[in-house]
Amino acid sequence: QGLLVESGGGLVQPGGSLRLSCAAPTTITSVFNPSTMAWYRQAPGKERDLVATITSDRTVTYADSVKGRFTISRDNARKKIYLQMNDLAPEDSAVYYCNRNLGGQNFWGRGTQVTVSS
């Protein structure tokens, strides 16, 4: 039920774009659909910070630092969420984690590394 698998990270130059994906292959649809999904990130030596959330009715929220550059979306039929990241900057470098929350129960993926460097 709790498996989350992130993909799409990598090395990109400043100003570039990446699209992260998170799949929930073992979560049944009736559980995935009402879940709030989120992306977090953690840079070395720093705390894990919330980047973006999307609720079951597709209400989205973003950290101030990514507003206007990142877009979170979900595909319930595929049980996936995405994070489109544009105009990336070195300070966006971090391990990005997918999170699923339903009724206070949290599940995490193992993360995908994003490195923004010239």
SVG drawing of the C-alpha trace seen along z (x, -y; Angstrom):
<svg xmlns="http://www.w3.org/2000/svg" viewBox="-12 -33 41 36">
<polyline fill="none" stroke="black" stroke-width="0.4" points="0.0,0.0 2.7,-2.4 5.3,-2.0 6.1,-5.2 8.7,-5.3 10.2,-8.6 12.0,-9.1 13.1,-11.8 15.9,-13.4 19.3,-14.2 21.8,-16.9 20.6,-20.0 22.1,-23.4 20.8,-26.6 17.7,-27.8 16.9,-24.2 13.8,-22.0 13.1,-18.6 9.9,-16.6 9.8,-14.4 7.3,-11.5 6.1,-9.5 4.2,-6.2 2.2,-4.4 2.1,-0.9 0.9,1.0 -1.8,-1.5 -5.3,-0.7 -7.2,-3.4 -9.8,-3.9 -6.9,-4.7 -4.8,-6.8 -7.6,-9.0 -8.6,-10.6 -4.9,-10.9 -3.2,-14.3 0.1,-13.9 3.1,-16.1 6.7,-16.7 9.3,-17.5 13.0,-18.1 16.1,-17.9 19.4,-19.4 22.6,-18.2 22.7,-19.4 19.2,-20.9 15.8,-19.8 13.3,-18.2 11.0,-21.0 7.6,-21.0 7.7,-21.9 4.2,-21.4 1.0,-19.6 -2.1,-18.5 -5.2,-17.3 -7.8,-14.9 -9.8,-17.7 -6.6,-19.0 -6.2,-22.0 -2.5,-22.9 -0.1,-24.8 3.5,-25.7 6.4,-26.9 7.1,-30.5 10.6,-29.6 9.1,-27.6 5.9,-29.5 5.7,-30.4 8.4,-27.9 7.1,-24.5 3.8,-22.8 2.5,-19.8 -0.1,-17.5 -1.7,-14.1 -3.0,-11.4 -5.4,-9.2 -5.9,-6.7 -2.2,-6.0 -1.8,-6.5 1.0,-9.0 2.0,-12.6 4.4,-14.8 6.4,-17.9 7.3,-20.0 10.3,-22.2 11.3,-25.1 13.9,-27.8 15.9,-25.7 18.6,-27.3 21.5,-25.8 19.5,-26.3 16.9,-23.8 19.5,-21.0 18.3,-18.4 16.8,-15.0 13.2,-15.2 10.8,-12.9 7.2,-11.9 4.7,-11.8 1.2,-10.3 -1.0,-11.3 -4.4,-9.9 -6.1,-10.2 -2.8,-11.2 -0.9,-8.2 2.2,-9.2 4.2,-7.2 7.4,-8.2 9.4,-7.3 13.2,-6.9 13.8,-10.1 15.4,-11.2 18.4,-13.4 18.2,-16.8 21.4,-18.6 21.5,-22.0 24.9,-23.0 26.8,-24.4"/>
</svg>
